[in-house]
Amino acid sequence: MRIANREDGDDIGRAASKAEWDLLHSLAKDKDGFLQKDNARTVFDDSLFVQLAKKGE
């Protein structure tokens, strides 16, 4: 998705997009290291941080 939406000359945007996806992957990956589609969707409905808080208790 990052590659399909990129624009020429937008190096800062590319770096920010990579950083966002890398952070999401590190927070929401499963035990095998994969980022499942349902886990990625939790960012948009704000339930990822609730899940992380419960996991940290």
Sequence and secondary structure as in RCSB ss.txt:
>XXXX:A:sequence
MRIANREDGDDIGRAASKAEWDLLHSLAKDKDGFLQKDNARTVFDDSLFVQLAKKGE
>XXXX:A:secstr
 TTTT  TT HHHHHHHHHHHHHHHHHH  TTS   HHHHHTTTTT HHHHHHHHH 
